[in-house]
Amino acid sequence: MLITSRALLLATAMMAACPLMAANLPNPTLDETRTLAHAQELQDRTGPEKRAFIEQQLTLSPEQAARFWPIYEEHQLALGELNQRRIENVLSYARVWNSGSVDDKAANALAGEVIGIEEDEVALLKRTYRRASKVISPAQAALYAQIEAKVRARQRFQETEMLPLVK
């Protein structure tokens, strides 16, 4: 079973919430390149909606907003880098899967990257919460962290639903 189309669909969904960085996937195929371009288009449309939703939920004073939004933007850039790593890992998995065999070396590399991304994401959320809670109330910072965590959980759910298990 080829998972290229599933992986490409997943990659598009994963990139919808965060900015697209330059792909580091070696020799991307035309389909992979198109998927990355489509993901950037989705980001361009959904990024402002996410920010507006968060703005509505947090109800920041002008002073708080001036201090919070730069932290938010830094967080989104970092999430974009993590999403890029996720996409590259998914596309790498699709390539290995489609070759007919996921050997131990490939499995170790792919799993190590998945775990590393998760660890980096947790560290990012902790760092952002600490910084945000100094410029807005801890309750507002916690709400923001919850919103980000929910968005990321949905993305991970989509990821697990669309990819076949290693055999």
Secondary structure, DSSP 8 states (H G I E B T S, - for coil): ---HHHHHHHHHHHHTTS-------SS--HHHHHHHHHHHHHHHHHHHHHHHHHHHHH---HHHHHHHHHHHHHHHHHHHHHHHHHHHHHHHHHHHHHTT---HHHHHHHHHHHHHHHHHHHHHHHHHHHHHHHHS-HHHHHHHHHHHHHHHHHHHHHHHHHS----
